[in-house]
Amino acid sequence: MKIKRGCLIAALVSVLLLGGLLLTPVVYRWLHPIAHQLPYKWDSYVRPDLQFEMEPMTNVVAMVNAAIREASDGALPEAITVDSTPTQIIKVNSIPQLDVHMDRLIADFRLHEEEMKRRGAEGFESAPFTGWLGGHHSLWCSLVGPNMAGLHWEPRADALHVSRSPRAMECRAYGVGDELIRTTEEWIAEGRTHAEHDWDPVCFVFVKMAGMRSWSIMVPSGPNSASGEFRLSKVTRYLPDRKVILALETPVRHKEAEALLKQKGLWVETEEAQLTNSQVFSEAALSGASSEKP
């Protein structure tokens, strides 16, 4: 059966028109849903592709929220929520003689915290973001992957929640024994304490031995680049008269530090720890006595 020339041309034109239609942004996005989509409504809308360079994360979040709000016809006003609450700091096993020193250390850290927020340091909602957010890719993969800015990301049913990191720190007291002092003197003699910096060498040796990480922080130096800055004096305080070092760290790091110090023979019980242990023992004894039958 011969096909008329006009019918063939009409068929070719139809194919071209259909192909063009399939390539239009609306149909293309409909045929290509979100990749790596999480099972939440906020991660199900196709968005326009967005490009950022050194844009604070708060602005990035605002623009992404606006794009999803438009894509959902207002059904989802906020896909990402930002919690700018400062890091929670708890004093652990303190005693009245140390409270004033802990309060001063925490106050110094709070001032430093404000400076780091202003400069967009890692772990703050003001940290800059440089990168491309594809409209067909999961927000979780796009934002939490290589460009997470050191923030804490938590996907929940209502939204993708973003907050500062670390979210919580503890102010603890560590005993300073003769072995740590001897080690510090050796490091000073060997030029290993970086004397050019304005910090206490005992604190420096302590954090290195304890494996703590809070004494440095990353600040942006350009698109997708950052440099480390030391802040030893903002997270540690040496009290030679009490033979104690106060340190701000996350609960997990404190636990790891205790294990490392014990392993290296540098662990010394502080006065507040001894008092706390004595109190726990007394309460346990009293509890045991009260539970005994006459």
Summary of the structure (lengths in Angstrom):
residues: 294
radius of gyration: 28.7
end to end distance: 110.8
largest distance: 111.8
contacts: 822
relative contact order: 0.13
helix: 46%
strand: 21%
